[in-house]
Amino acid sequence: KCRTGPLDIVFVIDSSRSVRPFEFETMRRFMMDIIGSLDVGPNATRVGVIQYSSQVQNIFSLKTFFTRADMEKAINSIVPLAQGTMTGLAIQYAMNVAFTTQEGARPLHKKIPRIAIIVTDGRPQDRVTEVATQARNAGIEIYAVGIQRADMNSLRAMASPPLEEHVFLVESFELIQQFGKQFQDKLCGVDMCVEQEHGCQHSCVSTPGSFYCECNPGYRLNADGKTCSPIDACADGRHGCQHQCVSTRGSYLCRCRAGYYLSQDKRSCTMMDYCSFGNHSCQHECMSIPNGHYCRCRSGFTLQPDGRSCRATDLCNGVDHGCEFKCVSTEGSYRCVCPEGQQLQADGKACSKCGAGHIDLVMVIDGSKSVRPQNFELVKQFVNRIVDLLEVSPHGTQVALVQYSSRVRTEFPLNKYHSADEIKKAVMEVEYMEKGTMTGLALKHMVEHSFSELEGARPLSHNVPRIGLVFTDGRSQDDISEWARKAKESGIVMFAVGVGKAVEEELRAIASEPVEQHFSYSADFTTMTHLVENFKLNICPEEGKGEMEIRSPCECEALVQFQTNTVAILQSLTEKNILWACSLAQMTARLEDLEKQMASKK
């Protein structure tokens, strides 16, 4: 066998009419003898065959067969063309088609010899010199074999130099088979990898008169042409690995970071679901993360120090709950509650305001010198507490404010503001008038102006209640009876609130019937908070359902009753727990001292 290494060989066979059938058979045997001496295969020598006459026919290309048996079968199936002798056309086909990488020729940089063996028996009918030169310049080594009538000049024009090694003339077709053995020695030559020290790190490939080095799969030849380096298949960035690319010999594999596993596509990574192992012990929810898991509680719960159990969060202390009166924490949430006698509104936060319906309320406040600035601020706060009771809106309750002293001033009319916040802001900006106390003049102003339609009062035909609230701290300096009567006769429900030196007789004259429900009194500006609740119970009838007695907490009888009830409760608790006896006795003694002090003051 030829051991010189891989070759790309293409036989170019003349099948013109001058080649008789039995002579063509000797050409078949010549090709099969040469092939029989070669080490054929995809990584060894590759063989192709074309025949020509007036045209060129590809029998099989360099990429078609890789066993001698397949090649011999195809050669035995050739049917001669039996026409002219267009040798130049055949050389051009070999150069442009047969020796291309598309047809199976190895790339030129691999330095695998490209050999064309032209076998002809006559003179070419076209030009061969120019096209043969182009083929040789393209790296094709041409052997020209002439038989009998072949033209020697044409053979020399086609063959590669040196001509004495590439031009052969055989006297007859009978001698071509014997020539094949001699040609085989020429083709194979000396195995240069054996004859000299090649220095190849991996493998040496012999070529006619020379050799080259090759690397094993997964390595590339270095610039010295002898040593080899591993190919980093990850370096070009085309691996597609989601996490990590690991180079292997001539290839690569994808690898995932800790806590992930490689998906079926061998490129993407999927996080391990540690919660699916069933050993997390989380009370509520288990959340997988790379390298483990953690427990999470549902909304409204807090994770405990053990990292697994959950406990309801006191949301009332942790969020802006917005409850008007009181917030009560529940499991995972909270709810708003209202004081007894009030209902929670639809928003779940506000408590019910006055439900008696829409009203027009005019509040007339005393701004005389006797009130004093600091107490006037308390009066404004009192007014705003009343506003908090009401559902103020353009079509609901309207509020106006009038201040009087020696003269009367409308601070804002009924149609000025349409929300409680606007009214309360305006109230706090009211400036103290000082001077005298003309309560009668204030009542006249209220009747003639404040409850007029010009200032926003709704017509009487609309049946919207008109309520006047007069707040004073002393005796009036003018007559109040006439305009108090006219106010009530005009349909205004009058409330009178007195503080300090207010005269009860005047308050009763101002108040509507029943008088006891329409006037209130507080001895001091700082203790008039309970008057707001009294006012609410009278203008909101449904708020006063059931039995409820409104009494001043400072009255003696109320204090005595409070003491009696407290002592009874404390005695009951003492029976249940003897350990409390000492502290309870001290509290009882204090209450008795308080009773004695009040009795001495009477």
Disulfide bonds with the S-S distance in Angstrom:
Cys2-Cys188 2.21
Cys193-Cys204 1.87
Cys200-Cys213 1.80
Cys215-Cys228 2.01
Cys234-Cys245 1.81
Cys241-Cys254 1.90
Cys256-Cys269 2.08
Cys275-Cys286 1.88
Cys282-Cys295 1.87
Cys297-Cys310 2.01
Cys316-Cys327 1.88
Cys323-Cys336 1.87
Cys338-Cys351 2.14
Cys354-Cys540 2.35
